[in-house]
Amino acid sequence: MAEANFEEGLAPIWVCAIPVRMAEAWLLFDEVALRKATGNPSGRVLLELPPLSRCESIPDPKSVLENLLVKASELGSRRRVQLSTGGMMRRITEYASDFRPLRELPAFAALERDIKTAIRTNGWDRR
C-alpha cells in the first residue's frame, strides 16, 4: 500500500469505528423514525421492537430490522418484493430525533467515548 504524504495541518480527519455488532442494532430504538423511513408514518400495525437493553445482543439485528421495516410498510405481498430495505435503513437516521437513548448501550457508549477522545487528542475541538 502506498504511503500518503500530507503537508503539515492538511491531513484528512477521520475516526475509524467498528461496531461490536452490526450497526443495524442501533436502529431498533425509534419506532416513529422506522415508520417514517418506510413511507408509512401513520401505520397502525404493531411492530414490537425489542427492548433497547437487548438490541446489542440480538444475533442478527439486520434481519430483525428488515422484517420490522417490511411489516411497518403494510404493503401487500406483490409490492413487498420491490421494497428496498437498505434505503429505508439509511433513512431511519434522518428521521430519528434523539439518539441519547443509545447511550445506554455499551458498544454505542464506547463508540461515543472513542470519538470524543479522538477529537480531543487531535485538537479538532480547537479549530
PESULTA-V458791 format. One record per residue. N is the residue number from 1. RES is the residue in one letter. SS is DSSP state (H for helix, E for strand, C for the rest). NEAR is the number of other C-alpha atoms within 10 Angstrom. Layout:
N_RES_SS_NEAR + N_RES_SS_NEAR
This chain:
1_M_C_3 + 2_A_C_4 + 3_E_C_5 + 4_A_C_6 + 5_N_C_8 + 6_F_C_9 + 7_E_C_6 + 8_E_C_6 + 9_G_C_6 + 10_L_C_8 + 11_A_C_10 + 12_P_C_6 + 13_I_C_9 + 14_W_C_9 + 15_V_C_11 + 16_C_C_8 + 17_A_C_10 + 18_I_C_10 + 19_P_C_14 + 20_V_C_14 + 21_R_C_17 + 22_M_C_15 + 23_A_H_15 + 24_E_H_19 + 25_A_H_24 + 26_W_H_22 + 27_L_H_23 + 28_L_C_25 + 29_F_C_20 + 30_D_C_19 + 31_E_H_18 + 32_V_H_16 + 33_A_H_22 + 34_L_H_28 + 35_R_H_25 + 36_K_H_21 + 37_A_H_24 + 38_T_H_25 + 39_G_C_16 + 40_N_C_16 + 41_P_C_15 + 42_S_C_11 + 43_G_C_16 + 44_R_C_11 + 45_V_C_10 + 46_L_C_9 + 47_L_C_15 + 48_E_C_8 + 49_L_C_14 + 50_P_C_14 + 51_P_C_9 + 52_L_H_18 + 53_S_H_13 + 54_R_H_11 + 55_C_H_21 + 56_E_H_22 + 57_S_H_12 + 58_I_C_14 + 59_P_C_12 + 60_D_C_14 + 61_P_H_21 + 62_K_H_20 + 63_S_H_13 + 64_V_H_16 + 65_L_H_21 + 66_E_H_17 + 67_N_H_14 + 68_L_H_21 + 69_L_H_25 + 70_V_H_20 + 71_K_H_18 + 72_A_H_24 + 73_S_H_24 + 74_E_C_17 + 75_L_C_14 + 76_G_C_10 + 77_S_H_9 + 78_R_H_8 + 79_R_H_10 + 80_R_H_14 + 81_V_C_10 + 82_Q_C_8 + 83_L_C_15 + 84_S_C_13 + 85_T_H_19 + 86_G_H_11 + 87_G_H_11 + 88_M_H_21 + 89_M_H_21 + 90_R_H_13 + 91_R_H_17 + 92_I_H_21 + 93_T_H_17 + 94_E_H_12 + 95_Y_H_15 + 96_A_C_17 + 97_S_C_11 + 98_D_C_10 + 99_F_C_12 + 100_R_H_8 + 101_P_H_13 + 102_L_H_18 + 103_R_H_13 + 104_E_H_11 + 105_L_C_15 + 106_P_H_13 + 107_A_H_18 + 108_F_H_18 + 109_A_H_14 + 110_A_H_14 + 111_L_H_18 + 112_E_H_14 + 113_R_H_12 + 114_D_H_15 + 115_I_H_16 + 116_K_H_14 + 117_T_H_12 + 118_A_H_17 + 119_I_H_16 + 120_R_H_12 + 121_T_H_10 + 122_N_C_10 + 123_G_C_10 + 124_W_H_11 + 125_D_H_10 + 126_R_H_7 + 127_R_C_4
